[in-house]
Each structure stands twice: as structure tokens, then as C-alpha cells.
Amino acid sequence: MVTSAHSVASTQGNLVSIMTRPNHTEVDIPPSFFLVGIPGLEAAHSWLALPFCMAYLLTLAGNGVVFLIVHMENSLHQPMYMFLAMLSLVDIGLSSSTVPKMLAIFWLGAHDIAFDACLTQMFFIHAFSALESGLLVAMAVDRYVAVCWPLRYTTILTGFTIAKLGLAIIVRAVVLLVPLVLMVMRLHFCRTWVIVHSYCEHMALVKLACGDTRVNSAYGLVVVAAVVGLDIALVSFSYFLILGTVFRLPSKDGRRKTLGTCSAHLGVTLLFYTPALFSFLTHRFGHGVAPSTRVLLASLYLSLPPALNPLVYGWRTKAIREKILQLCKT
């Protein structure tokens, strides 16, 4: 309790010091920002770090195992599992872009983050989120082809096609998010350098700037619409076509088995988009939501799905489950 009280007092002292600096005037590039962590829950930071640390370790272990299994097993060099291996790498990247710094804040009181480091973190958070969303669309296409065009599955989803899809997903993320970073670099910061968040998020940075930031806000909405909005529409449309094919199957057992092949992807998709939409809506429009709740949910959104995805695929995908059990027995 003494340690927690000392940590809270130290944090509050740092906040007061930053916000009352005499040279805290308008600058193009501030030397650093101050990440608060979870506002209002500073006394519980050391305890909150435990589940985030456990989730991060599970992310590294689970996704690492899935990637290595797909990489080493020739029988798993199929489109579905290749996309899954890509998703595992993206999950590791997404979690690694946020959780280590969060743990440093919670346990070490390392609240300061340099301007360049903050922009780098912002880019990778949003880029990995866009990559994950794009991969979920690619995996939905994989399930659509497998269900609706099973006899042409291997001829449609060739290795070259998978490589082109992967490249397109990467190019989209870079093309959309590099301008986002460049637009933030052109802002002037004069209000405060305190980010009431646990990581460098785009709108959290924009709110610190003085002057007209409508262009930044509008472009942020364009990115959300071009990534999350479009991808949800594509995934939904693919499942509309899949369900149309499934319900035309004559056998009830056949319908159940066919839907079972989509259950893992559907579970991972809901696990990613549900908290993402909730976080976005509360950040933009949830002015009545407490900052501690909003930031905590946003932090969980970036750390929980990467930790749970390997469990979902490991449990729902027979080939992955069997390989993991074989690995555990050896």
C-alpha cells in the first residue's frame, strides 16, 4: 500500500510538473509526451499490470507455437493455415507495440515517451490493426472459396494469389497510415503534453494540438471507414454468400460440418471487431463514459484478442489442435 501510494503521488507530481512548465508554449515538436496510463486507476496500476503481462506472455507463446507449427508442417502449407501463420505474426506485432510500454508505465513509472517514439508507436498500432483487419477479410475469402467453390479451391487460392493478397494488405496499411503520421507531425502542440491514455493513439494526440485539427479528425474517420468499415462489410458479405450455400445443402449434418469449418474464423472476427467498434464509438461519441473505462477497454482491445486468437484456432481447428497435442506429448 505504501508503494502504491508513493507511485500515485509520484505520478501526480510529474503531471503537475509537466503541466506547469514555464516554457510550455506552442512548439512544433515537443521533446516528449507524458502517458498517464489508466486515468483514475493509478493506485491499481501495479495490479492491472499482472493480467496485461499474462496476456502478453500468452500472446508470444500461443502465436509463436501456431506460427512454428504451420511453418514446420508441410501438410499445413495450405491457404487457411498460411493466413493463420500471418495472423499470428501480426498479433505478436500488435501486442508488442503497446504492452511493453504499458508494463513500463504500470510497474516502473516510465510515463515519458519521446515524440518520435510516440509517432512510431502510433503508426505500428494502427498499421498492425489494419493488417489484422485485412487478414480477417482474406480468411473470409478463403472460407468463401472453400465452401462455395470447393472443387476449385486449390486453383483459385494458389501460393501466388496468397502472396498478392498479403502484399495488398500491407500496401493498404502503409498508404493509409503514413499520411496519418505526417499530418500529426505538422501539428503545433501548445495545450499540454499529457496524453490521457496508456499508449499513443491518433485522436489522443490530435486533441493535444492547438489550431484547426478538423483535417486530422476527418482523415482519421476516412482511415476507419476504409479499414474497419469496408472490411466488416466484406466479411459480412462473404458470410452472407456462405450461409446461402450452406442452407442449400440437403443434409443437416453436412450443414453443421460446413459451418464448423468457419467457426474459428467467425469467433476470431467477432473477438477483434466487437471491442474495436466499442472502443472507437466510446472514444468519438461516448463523452459520458468515464476516461478510466474508455482507456481500459481500449487497452484490452489491443492485448486480449492477440492472446485469445491462438486458443480459438487451437481449439476449433482440428489440424492445429492435433499438432499441438503431438508437440505436448514429445
VOPAGU-2260 file (C-alpha; in pm, 1 decimal, decimal comma):
REM VOPAGU-2260
SITE   aa  ch    i         X         Y         Z
SITE  MET   A    0       0,0       0,0       0,0
SITE  VAL   A    1     286,8     235,2      75,9
SITE  THR   A    2     443,9     158,3    -260,9
SITE  SER   A    3     114,4     220,6    -442,0
SITE  ALA   A    4      61,6     548,4    -259,1
SITE  HIS   A    5     415,8     655,8    -340,5
SITE  SER   A    6     361,0     566,7    -707,4
SITE  VAL   A    7      38,2     765,2    -724,1
SITE  ALA   A    8     198,7    1064,1    -555,3
SITE  SER   A    9     494,0    1045,8    -792,0
SITE  THR   A   10     265,6    1029,5   -1094,0
SITE  GLN   A   11      57,4    1324,0    -975,8
SITE  GLY   A   12     374,9    1519,4    -907,2
SITE  ASN   A   13     504,4    1453,7   -1255,3
SITE  LEU   A   14     171,9    1562,0   -1404,6
SITE  VAL   A   15     176,7    1888,7   -1212,4
SITE  SER   A   16     538,2    1948,6   -1312,2
SITE  ILE   A   17     467,9    1892,5   -1680,6
SITE  MET   A   18     153,1    2099,9   -1693,5
SITE  THR   A   19     312,4    2397,8   -1514,2
SITE  ARG   A   20     642,2    2419,1   -1701,3
SITE  PRO   A   21     724,9    2784,9   -1778,3
SITE  ASN   A   22     835,7    2701,8   -2133,9
SITE  HIS   A   23     520,9    2501,7   -2205,0
SITE  THR   A   24     431,3    2718,6   -2507,0
SITE  GLU   A   25     343,0    2636,6   -2864,4
SITE  VAL   A   26     608,5    2417,2   -3026,0
SITE  ASP   A   27     629,2    2221,6   -3349,9
SITE  ILE   A   28     784,2    1915,7   -3189,6
SITE  PRO   A   29     759,9    1868,6   -2812,0
SITE  PRO   A   30    1056,2    1686,7   -2655,6
SITE  SER   A   31     832,0    1416,3   -2511,3
SITE  PHE   A   32     481,8    1325,1   -2404,3
SITE  PHE   A   33     358,0    1200,1   -2069,8
SITE  LEU   A   34     145,3     884,9   -2090,1
SITE  VAL   A   35     -86,4     874,3   -1789,1
SITE  GLY   A   36    -173,6     504,1   -1814,1
SITE  ILE   A   37    -525,3     424,9   -1691,8
SITE  PRO   A   38    -654,9     759,9   -1557,4
SITE  GLY   A   39    -820,5     733,6   -1219,9
SITE  LEU   A   40    -677,7     388,9   -1156,9
SITE  GLU   A   41    -318,5     488,3   -1082,6
SITE  ALA   A   42    -332,4     316,9    -743,0
SITE  ALA   A   43    -416,7     -11,1    -915,0
SITE  HIS   A   44    -153,0      11,4   -1188,6
SITE  SER   A   45      72,0    -249,4   -1031,4
SITE  TRP   A   46    -219,0    -493,1   -1010,9
SITE  LEU   A   47    -351,9    -411,2   -1357,3
SITE  ALA   A   48     -10,2    -492,0   -1498,2
SITE  LEU   A   49     -47,6    -858,2   -1399,5
SITE  PRO   A   50    -330,2    -953,2   -1642,6
SITE  PHE   A   51    -168,8    -749,3   -1919,9
SITE  CYS   A   52     162,0    -925,5   -1859,3
SITE  MET   A   53      -7,5   -1266,2   -1859,6
SITE  ALA   A   54    -192,7   -1180,2   -2181,7
SITE  TYR   A   55     134,0   -1069,4   -2344,7
SITE  LEU   A   56     315,8   -1388,1   -2246,4
SITE  LEU   A   57      22,3   -1591,2   -2377,8
SITE  THR   A   58      32,5   -1391,1   -2700,0
SITE  LEU   A   59     401,0   -1461,5   -2754,1
SITE  ALA   A   60     376,2   -1829,8   -2662,4
SITE  GLY   A   61      47,0   -1910,9   -2835,5
SITE  ASN   A   62     107,7   -1725,3   -3159,3
SITE  GLY   A   63     469,2   -1839,0   -3168,8
SITE  VAL   A   64     363,9   -2204,4   -3140,1
SITE  VAL   A   65      96,2   -2167,1   -3409,3
SITE  PHE   A   66     339,6   -1998,5   -3648,3
SITE  LEU   A   67     611,3   -2259,4   -3593,3
SITE  ILE   A   68     367,0   -2548,8   -3637,1
SITE  VAL   A   69     238,2   -2410,3   -3967,5
SITE  HIS   A   70     591,7   -2329,1   -4080,9
SITE  MET   A   71     736,9   -2673,4   -4000,0
SITE  GLU   A   72     447,6   -2897,4   -4106,6
SITE  ASN   A   73     428,9   -2940,0   -4484,1
SITE  SER   A   74      74,9   -3074,9   -4451,9
SITE  LEU   A   75     -34,1   -2734,9   -4319,5
SITE  HIS   A   76     106,5   -2537,0   -4613,0
SITE  GLN   A   77    -246,6   -2461,4   -4730,0
SITE  PRO   A   78    -414,8   -2120,5   -4773,7
SITE  MET   A   79    -614,4   -2134,1   -4449,5
SITE  TYR   A   80    -311,5   -2215,9   -4235,3
SITE  MET   A   81     -81,4   -1976,7   -4420,8
SITE  PHE   A   82    -321,7   -1693,0   -4343,1
SITE  LEU   A   83    -330,0   -1815,2   -3983,8
SITE  ALA   A   84      50,1   -1800,3   -3965,3
SITE  MET   A   85      40,5   -1442,5   -4096,5
SITE  LEU   A   86    -224,5   -1356,3   -3837,5
SITE  SER   A   87      -1,3   -1496,3   -3562,6
SITE  LEU   A   88     286,4   -1266,9   -3663,0
SITE  VAL   A   89      54,8    -965,3   -3680,7
SITE  ASP   A   90     -89,2   -1045,9   -3336,8
SITE  ILE   A   91     261,1   -1056,3   -3189,3
SITE  GLY   A   92     340,9    -722,4   -3353,7
SITE  LEU   A   93      15,3    -559,6   -3239,7
SITE  SER   A   94      60,5    -667,2   -2878,5
SITE  SER   A   95     433,3    -581,4   -2876,4
SITE  SER   A   96     362,7    -228,3   -2997,7
SITE  THR   A   97     163,3    -148,5   -2683,3
SITE  VAL   A   98     200,3    -388,1   -2389,9
SITE  PRO   A   99     574,6    -349,3   -2309,2
SITE  LYS   A  100     537,4      28,6   -2274,3
SITE  MET   A  101     219,4     -16,7   -2071,0
SITE  LEU   A  102     401,4    -251,2   -1833,1
SITE  ALA   A  103     684,0       1,5   -1804,0
SITE  ILE   A  104     426,2     264,8   -1703,7
SITE  PHE   A  105     243,3      39,4   -1458,9
SITE  TRP   A  106     546,3    -115,0   -1287,9
SITE  LEU   A  107     834,6     128,6   -1341,3
SITE  GLY   A  108     657,3     462,8   -1363,7
SITE  ALA   A  109     817,3     520,6   -1706,5
SITE  HIS   A  110     548,9     761,8   -1826,0
SITE  ASP   A  111     763,5     974,2   -2060,0
SITE  ILE   A  112     781,4     883,4   -2428,3
SITE  ALA   A  113     983,1    1076,7   -2685,6
SITE  PHE   A  114     795,6    1247,5   -2969,1
SITE  ASP   A  115     946,3    1023,8   -3238,7
SITE  ALA   A  116     884,5     712,6   -3029,5
SITE  CYS   A  117     523,7     820,2   -2976,4
SITE  LEU   A  118     464,8     863,7   -3350,4
SITE  THR   A  119     635,1     531,0   -3418,5
SITE  GLN   A  120     413,0     356,4   -3166,2
SITE  MET   A  121     104,2     524,7   -3312,7
SITE  PHE   A  122     196,4     409,7   -3664,3
SITE  PHE   A  123     259,0      49,4   -3565,6
SITE  ILE   A  124     -55,7      25,1   -3350,2
SITE  HIS   A  125    -279,5     141,6   -3633,1
SITE  ALA   A  126     -78,9     -40,2   -3901,9
SITE  PHE   A  127     -95,1    -376,3   -3724,5
SITE  SER   A  128    -466,9    -319,8   -3657,7
SITE  ALA   A  129    -518,9    -256,3   -4030,5
SITE  LEU   A  130    -313,2    -565,3   -4116,4
SITE  GLU   A  131    -519,2    -781,0   -3881,6
SITE  SER   A  132    -843,2    -648,7   -4026,1
SITE  GLY   A  133    -719,9    -713,4   -4379,1
SITE  LEU   A  134    -614,5   -1067,7   -4289,6
SITE  LEU   A  135    -958,8   -1138,4   -4145,7
SITE  VAL   A  136   -1104,8   -1037,1   -4482,8
SITE  ALA   A  137    -857,4   -1262,3   -4665,4
SITE  MET   A  138    -950,1   -1550,0   -4434,1
SITE  ALA   A  139   -1318,6   -1482,1   -4503,4
SITE  VAL   A  140   -1242,9   -1508,2   -4874,5
SITE  ASP   A  141   -1064,9   -1837,0   -4803,0
SITE  ARG   A  142   -1373,5   -1971,8   -4623,0
SITE  TYR   A  143   -1599,5   -1847,9   -4904,8
SITE  VAL   A  144   -1397,0   -2028,1   -5171,0
SITE  ALA   A  145   -1371,5   -2343,6   -4956,6
SITE  VAL   A  146   -1750,0   -2358,2   -4903,7
SITE  CYS   A  147   -1886,0   -2218,2   -5229,6
SITE  TRP   A  148   -1619,0   -2338,3   -5475,5
SITE  PRO   A  149   -1463,3   -2643,9   -5308,7
SITE  LEU   A  150   -1355,7   -2812,9   -5634,9
SITE  ARG   A  151   -1167,8   -2500,3   -5746,5
SITE  TYR   A  152   -1017,8   -2418,7   -5403,8
SITE  THR   A  153    -657,1   -2507,0   -5488,0
SITE  THR   A  154    -669,6   -2345,3   -5832,5
SITE  ILE   A  155    -817,6   -2018,0   -5704,6
SITE  LEU   A  156    -611,3   -1976,0   -5387,7
SITE  THR   A  157    -266,2   -2052,8   -5520,9
SITE  GLY   A  158      53,7   -1953,1   -5344,9
SITE  PHE   A  159      89,5   -1659,2   -5584,5
SITE  THR   A  160    -264,7   -1541,4   -5507,5
SITE  ILE   A  161    -199,0   -1560,0   -5133,1
SITE  ALA   A  162     122,4   -1359,8   -5176,9
SITE  LYS   A  163     -64,6   -1093,1   -5376,2
SITE  LEU   A  164    -334,7   -1071,2   -5109,3
SITE  GLY   A  165     -72,0   -1036,0   -4836,8
SITE  LEU   A  166     110,5    -764,4   -5031,8
SITE  ALA   A  167    -214,9    -576,3   -5097,5
SITE  ILE   A  168    -297,9    -581,7   -4725,4
SITE  ILE   A  169      46,4    -440,9   -4638,7
SITE  VAL   A  170      33,8    -172,6   -4909,9
SITE  ARG   A  171    -311,0     -58,8   -4796,9
SITE  ALA   A  172    -193,4     -19,9   -4437,4
SITE  VAL   A  173     116,3     178,2   -4538,6
SITE  VAL   A  174     -63,0     401,4   -4790,6
SITE  LEU   A  175    -337,9     490,4   -4543,8
SITE  LEU   A  176    -127,9     534,8   -4230,6
SITE  VAL   A  177     188,0     712,8   -4346,8
SITE  PRO   A  178     -17,7    1028,9   -4424,4
SITE  LEU   A  179    -174,0     997,5   -4078,7
SITE  VAL   A  180     171,6    1023,4   -3918,3
SITE  LEU   A  181     283,8    1305,8   -4149,4
SITE  MET   A  182     -29,2    1506,1   -4065,7
SITE  VAL   A  183      38,0    1469,8   -3692,7
SITE  MET   A  184     397,6    1586,3   -3745,8
SITE  ARG   A  185     266,2    1914,3   -3889,4
SITE  LEU   A  186      58,5    1994,8   -3581,5
SITE  HIS   A  187     154,1    2252,4   -3318,6
SITE  PHE   A  188     129,5    2142,9   -2956,0
SITE  CYS   A  189      55,3    2415,1   -2704,6
SITE  ARG   A  190    -210,9    2292,6   -2461,5
SITE  THR   A  191     -44,3    2013,5   -2274,7
SITE  TRP   A  192     192,0    1725,9   -2338,9
SITE  VAL   A  193      -4,4    1488,6   -2116,3
SITE  ILE   A  194    -173,2    1203,7   -2306,5
SITE  VAL   A  195    -462,1    1068,9   -2101,0
SITE  HIS   A  196    -411,6     719,7   -2234,2
SITE  SER   A  197    -188,6     415,7   -2192,6
SITE  TYR   A  198     -42,7     440,1   -2544,6
SITE  CYS   A  199      -3,0     692,4   -2827,1
SITE  GLU   A  200    -336,1     683,6   -3006,9
SITE  HIS   A  201    -409,4     912,6   -3302,9
SITE  MET   A  202    -706,3    1106,6   -3166,8
SITE  ALA   A  203    -547,6    1132,3   -2822,7
SITE  LEU   A  204    -255,5    1313,7   -2989,0
SITE  VAL   A  205    -475,8    1530,9   -3210,0
SITE  LYS   A  206    -668,7    1653,9   -2904,4
SITE  LEU   A  207    -343,8    1795,2   -2761,0
SITE  ALA   A  208    -282,3    2018,1   -3063,1
SITE  CYS   A  209    -382,8    2381,5   -3093,7
SITE  GLY   A  210    -527,4    2532,4   -3408,9
SITE  ASP   A  211    -758,1    2369,1   -3659,9
SITE  THR   A  212    -742,4    1988,9   -3641,6
SITE  ARG   A  213   -1053,9    1914,0   -3846,0
SITE  VAL   A  214    -849,5    1774,1   -4132,6
SITE  ASN   A  215    -675,3    1529,8   -3898,9
SITE  SER   A  216   -1004,7    1420,0   -3746,0
SITE  ALA   A  217   -1166,3    1382,7   -4087,9
SITE  TYR   A  218    -876,2    1178,5   -4223,6
SITE  GLY   A  219    -887,1     959,2   -3913,2
SITE  LEU   A  220   -1251,5     883,5   -3995,3
SITE  VAL   A  221   -1153,0     808,7   -4355,8
SITE  VAL   A  222    -897,0     554,5   -4233,7
SITE  VAL   A  223   -1152,4     391,7   -4002,7
SITE  ALA   A  224   -1408,4     375,1   -4284,2
SITE  ALA   A  225   -1152,4     242,1   -4535,6
SITE  VAL   A  226   -1028,9     -26,6   -4296,7
SITE  VAL   A  227   -1285,1    -127,7   -4036,5
SITE  GLY   A  228   -1599,6     -17,4   -4220,6
SITE  LEU   A  229   -1504,1    -169,6   -4555,7
SITE  ASP   A  230   -1363,1    -487,2   -4403,3
SITE  ILE   A  231   -1669,3    -553,3   -4188,2
SITE  ALA   A  232   -1885,1    -509,4   -4499,0
SITE  LEU   A  233   -1669,1    -754,4   -4697,7
SITE  VAL   A  234   -1663,1   -1014,2   -4419,7
SITE  SER   A  235   -2039,9    -982,0   -4374,6
SITE  PHE   A  236   -2099,2   -1019,1   -4748,6
SITE  SER   A  237   -1877,3   -1328,2   -4765,3
SITE  TYR   A  238   -2072,6   -1490,3   -4482,9
SITE  PHE   A  239   -2399,9   -1395,9   -4649,7
SITE  LEU   A  240   -2284,9   -1593,9   -4954,7
SITE  ILE   A  241   -2154,7   -1877,2   -4735,8
SITE  LEU   A  242   -2483,6   -1908,9   -4548,2
SITE  GLY   A  243   -2672,7   -1910,0   -4877,1
SITE  THR   A  244   -2464,3   -2207,4   -4991,8
SITE  VAL   A  245   -2486,7   -2386,8   -4657,3
SITE  PHE   A  246   -2865,5   -2364,5   -4633,7
SITE  ARG   A  247   -2894,4   -2519,0   -4979,3
SITE  LEU   A  248   -2715,0   -2833,0   -4863,9
SITE  PRO   A  249   -2957,5   -3126,3   -4839,3
SITE  SER   A  250   -2806,6   -3281,8   -4526,0
SITE  LYS   A  251   -2837,6   -3128,8   -4180,1
SITE  ASP   A  252   -2510,5   -3297,0   -4081,8
SITE  GLY   A  253   -2344,6   -3150,3   -4389,8
SITE  ARG   A  254   -2464,8   -2802,7   -4298,1
SITE  ARG   A  255   -2333,1   -2844,1   -3943,9
SITE  LYS   A  256   -1990,3   -2964,3   -4060,4
SITE  THR   A  257   -1960,6   -2689,3   -4319,0
SITE  LEU   A  258   -2045,0   -2419,8   -4068,1
SITE  GLY   A  259   -1799,2   -2582,2   -3827,1
SITE  THR   A  260   -1515,9   -2508,7   -4070,0
SITE  CYS   A  261   -1599,7   -2137,1   -4037,8
SITE  SER   A  262   -1649,7   -2124,9   -3661,6
SITE  ALA   A  263   -1287,6   -2046,1   -3570,3
SITE  HIS   A  264   -1264,6   -1758,9   -3818,6
SITE  LEU   A  265   -1602,9   -1624,4   -3714,1
SITE  GLY   A  266   -1501,8   -1635,0   -3347,2
SITE  VAL   A  267   -1173,3   -1451,9   -3410,3
SITE  THR   A  268   -1353,4   -1194,0   -3626,6
SITE  LEU   A  269   -1608,2   -1116,0   -3355,2
SITE  LEU   A  270   -1331,3   -1108,0   -3095,0
SITE  PHE   A  271   -1148,0    -840,9   -3297,2
SITE  TYR   A  272   -1425,2    -619,0   -3432,5
SITE  THR   A  273   -1660,6    -609,3   -3132,0
SITE  PRO   A  274   -1419,0    -438,6   -2888,1
SITE  ALA   A  275   -1270,3    -235,1   -3175,5
SITE  LEU   A  276   -1606,7     -81,2   -3261,2
SITE  PHE   A  277   -1694,0     -29,0   -2895,9
SITE  SER   A  278   -1359,3     141,3   -2833,8
SITE  PHE   A  279   -1398,2     363,6   -3140,9
SITE  LEU   A  280   -1755,3     465,3   -3059,8
SITE  THR   A  281   -1682,1     543,7   -2694,9
SITE  HIS   A  282   -1369,9     742,4   -2789,3
SITE  ARG   A  283   -1552,8     950,0   -3051,1
SITE  PHE   A  284   -1900,8     981,5   -2907,6
SITE  GLY   A  285   -1901,0     835,8   -2555,7
SITE  HIS   A  286   -1846,3    1162,1   -2370,2
SITE  GLY   A  287   -2044,7    1026,7   -2076,7
SITE  VAL   A  288   -1815,1     724,0   -2041,4
SITE  ALA   A  289   -1554,2     758,8   -1767,9
SITE  PRO   A  290   -1198,2     804,3   -1903,4
SITE  SER   A  291   -1077,1     511,3   -1694,4
SITE  THR   A  292   -1335,4     281,6   -1855,6
SITE  ARG   A  293   -1264,8     409,4   -2205,0
SITE  VAL   A  294    -886,8     375,2   -2179,0
SITE  LEU   A  295    -905,3      37,4   -2003,9
SITE  LEU   A  296   -1130,4    -103,9   -2277,4
SITE  ALA   A  297    -904,8      41,1   -2548,5
SITE  SER   A  298    -602,8    -120,8   -2383,1
SITE  LEU   A  299    -779,3    -456,2   -2354,0
SITE  TYR   A  300    -883,4    -436,5   -2719,7
SITE  LEU   A  301    -517,6    -434,5   -2827,0
SITE  SER   A  302    -397,3    -700,5   -2583,4
SITE  LEU   A  303    -679,5    -950,1   -2534,2
SITE  PRO   A  304    -764,1   -1065,7   -2891,2
SITE  PRO   A  305    -397,3   -1145,7   -2978,1
SITE  ALA   A  306    -380,8   -1360,1   -2663,6
SITE  LEU   A  307    -708,1   -1544,0   -2730,3
SITE  ASN   A  308    -677,4   -1597,9   -3106,8
SITE  PRO   A  309    -437,7   -1896,2   -3076,3
SITE  LEU   A  310    -670,5   -2055,1   -2820,7
SITE  VAL   A  311    -970,0   -2014,3   -3053,0
SITE  TYR   A  312    -787,4   -2160,3   -3352,6
SITE  GLY   A  313    -609,7   -2420,3   -3143,3
SITE  TRP   A  314    -939,9   -2546,0   -3005,8
SITE  ARG   A  315   -1165,0   -2510,7   -3310,2
SITE  THR   A  316    -920,8   -2622,5   -3582,4
SITE  LYS   A  317    -861,2   -2997,6   -3573,5
SITE  ALA   A  318    -529,8   -2998,5   -3760,9
SITE  ILE   A  319    -377,2   -2731,0   -3534,8
SITE  ARG   A  320    -515,0   -2898,2   -3221,6
SITE  GLU   A  321    -369,5   -3237,1   -3317,6
SITE  LYS   A  322     -26,2   -3089,7   -3392,4
SITE  ILE   A  323     -23,0   -2903,9   -3059,9
SITE  LEU   A  324    -116,8   -3224,0   -2872,5
SITE  GLN   A  325     160,3   -3411,8   -3054,3
SITE  LEU   A  326     404,5   -3137,8   -2958,4
SITE  CYS   A  327     296,2   -3158,4   -2592,3
SITE  LYS   A  328     345,4   -3537,1   -2584,7
SITE  THR   A  329     701,2   -3524,6   -2717,0
